[in-house]
Amino acid sequence: MSAHGDVDMGHTVAGWTGTALAVLGSAATGAGMCLGSAVVLGGGVGTIVLSVFLTWILHLTGWGKPPGPRPRAEWDWRVRDSMAQHHDCLGCRMAGRRRAAPVPAADAEESALARV
């Protein structure tokens, strides 16, 4: 059991990559402000923006984590997500992935009867 209990903290390739780039961009932005250099400041801000888009792309390709719990076998950060589409995920909805339409009760009964 970890120090956080028996829960998945969501460590993923997308999360680690985005965090590392954002920290690097923040450091460059701070250095640019201290040095008074517009080039370093702009590079830092550009790196932060790049981190957002790269994290989103990695998430959409399966290297991110959906909201909610995951199976224990997928807790390692190097494991690719088995669900390529997360219906309750803002990032996936922003990419045009829509929530699945609910099946009406009458259709569900008919499909259950058809399987029998």
C-alpha positions as CSV (number, residue, x, y, z in Angstrom):
1,M,0.0,0.0,0.0
2,S,1.3,3.4,-0.9
3,A,1.5,6.5,1.3
4,H,-1.7,7.8,-0.4
5,G,-3.7,4.7,0.4
6,D,-5.1,2.2,-2.1
7,V,-5.9,4.7,-4.9
8,D,-4.6,5.5,-8.3
9,M,-3.0,8.9,-8.2
10,G,-3.2,9.2,-12.0
11,H,0.5,9.2,-12.9
12,T,0.7,8.9,-16.6
13,V,3.1,9.7,-19.5
14,A,0.9,12.6,-20.5
15,G,0.9,14.0,-17.0
16,W,4.6,13.6,-16.4
17,T,5.5,15.1,-19.8
18,G,3.1,18.0,-19.4
19,T,4.3,18.8,-15.9
20,A,8.0,18.6,-16.9
21,L,7.5,21.0,-19.8
22,A,5.4,23.4,-17.8
23,V,8.0,23.5,-15.1
24,L,10.7,24.2,-17.7
25,G,8.6,26.9,-19.3
26,S,7.9,28.5,-15.9
27,A,11.6,28.6,-15.1
28,A,12.4,30.1,-18.5
29,T,9.6,32.7,-18.0
30,G,10.9,33.6,-14.6
31,A,14.5,33.9,-15.9
32,G,13.3,36.0,-18.8
33,M,11.5,38.4,-16.4
34,C,14.6,38.6,-14.1
35,L,16.9,39.2,-17.1
36,G,14.6,41.6,-18.9
37,S,14.9,39.4,-22.0
38,A,11.8,39.3,-24.2
39,V,13.2,36.4,-26.2
40,V,13.6,34.2,-23.1
41,L,10.3,35.3,-21.7
42,G,8.5,34.5,-25.0
43,G,10.3,31.1,-25.2
44,G,9.1,30.3,-21.7
45,V,5.5,31.2,-22.4
46,G,5.7,29.3,-25.7
47,T,7.0,26.2,-23.8
48,I,4.1,26.5,-21.4
49,V,1.6,26.6,-24.3
50,L,3.4,23.7,-25.9
51,S,3.0,21.7,-22.7
52,V,-0.7,22.1,-22.7
53,F,-1.2,20.9,-26.3
54,L,1.3,18.1,-26.0
55,T,-0.4,16.8,-22.8
56,W,-3.8,16.9,-24.6
57,I,-2.4,15.1,-27.6
58,L,-0.8,12.4,-25.4
59,H,-4.1,12.0,-23.5
60,L,-6.1,11.6,-26.7
61,T,-3.7,8.9,-28.0
62,G,-4.1,6.8,-24.8
63,W,-1.2,8.0,-22.7
64,G,-3.5,9.9,-20.3
65,K,-6.0,9.0,-17.6
66,P,-9.7,9.2,-17.7
67,P,-11.6,10.7,-14.7
68,G,-12.3,8.2,-12.0
69,P,-10.7,4.9,-10.9
70,R,-8.7,2.6,-13.1
71,P,-8.1,-1.1,-12.7
72,R,-5.0,-1.9,-10.6
73,A,-3.2,-3.4,-13.6
74,E,-3.2,0.1,-15.3
75,W,-1.9,2.0,-12.3
76,D,1.7,2.1,-13.6
77,W,2.5,5.3,-15.4
78,R,4.0,3.5,-18.4
79,V,0.7,1.6,-19.1
80,R,-1.3,2.9,-22.0
81,D,-5.0,3.5,-21.3
82,S,-7.2,0.7,-22.6
83,M,-10.1,3.1,-23.2
84,A,-9.2,5.3,-26.1
85,Q,-12.3,7.4,-25.5
86,H,-13.4,8.8,-22.2
87,H,-17.1,9.9,-22.2
88,D,-16.9,12.1,-19.1
89,C,-13.6,13.7,-20.0
90,L,-13.5,17.4,-21.0
91,G,-10.3,16.9,-23.1
92,C,-12.0,14.2,-25.1
93,R,-15.2,16.2,-25.6
94,M,-13.1,19.2,-26.7
95,A,-11.6,16.9,-29.4
96,G,-15.0,16.2,-30.7
97,R,-15.5,12.8,-29.0
98,R,-19.1,12.9,-27.9
99,R,-20.8,11.0,-25.1
100,A,-22.5,7.8,-26.1
101,A,-26.2,8.2,-26.5
102,P,-28.3,6.4,-23.9
103,V,-30.2,3.4,-25.1
104,P,-34.0,3.9,-24.6
105,A,-35.6,1.3,-22.3
106,A,-37.8,-0.2,-25.0
107,D,-34.8,-0.7,-27.3
108,A,-32.8,-2.3,-24.5
109,E,-35.6,-4.8,-23.9
110,E,-35.9,-5.6,-27.6
111,S,-32.2,-6.2,-27.9
112,A,-32.2,-8.4,-24.8
113,L,-35.0,-10.5,-26.2
114,A,-33.3,-10.7,-29.6
115,R,-30.2,-12.2,-27.9
116,V,-32.3,-14.9,-26.1
